[in-house]
Amino acid sequence: MNTKLRTRSMGLAALALTASMGLAACGSEDDSTTASDETTTSETPSETPSEEPMESEEPMADGPFGPGCAGVPTSGEGSVEGMADDPVATAASNNPLLKTLVAAVTEAGLVDTLNSAEALTVFAPTDDAFAAIPKKDLNALLKDKEALTTVLTHHVIGERLAPDAVAGELETLAGDTLTVEGEGENFTIGDATVVCGNVQTANATVYVVDQVLMPAM
């Protein structure tokens, strides 16, 4: 073979080798890219649906609550701390919101009954609640001991009920029932509203209400 032909053959062989190496390199790069894509896909965390927050119930009060509590003295026997030391009738007599109620309880002869009870829940009408009753009707009620006793014991439950247990159908000392609705710091009994609730005395939990609760008579 002459020199010219040998040189041409060697050139073609070199060209073929270069092309082969180029194709191998491209194939390697493609494989690497594909593997990288697969790795990225497999390592990407799957999205989980977000959980909606649960609706929370209205928190229960751990002390006295309500706008009417602003009328309770901040110190002395009529204060929240002072009332906690006395049985319920005595404690109420020191509270400036409950003067008419105390007079009615005394007139009915219920002071000892209430003070000596082991555990009570009392819905205590404010002076303004009694003032909403026509004066003639209120005076007549105060003079009728039997009717007055029925009205007053209609406000008393024979067990001590915290805010988380006071809602529901409650049996009163008058032998009938009261229906308390609400939760947290918002309670109603019919048209009446608790304006200062969860007030503690030595033997009772008191819920001050803005209306006198009249039983069916």
Secondary structure, 3 states (H helix, E strand, C coil): CCHHHHHHHHHHHHHHHHHHHHHHHHHHHHHHHHHHHHHHHHHCCCCCCCCCCCCCCCCCCCCCECHHHHHCCCCCCCCHHHHCCCCHHHHHHCCCCCHHHHHHHHHHCCHHHHHHCCCEEEEEECHHHHHCCCHHHHHHHHHCHHHHHHHHHCCEECCCCCCCCCCEEEEECCCCEEEEEEECCEEEECCEEEEEEEEECCCEEEEEECCCCCCCC
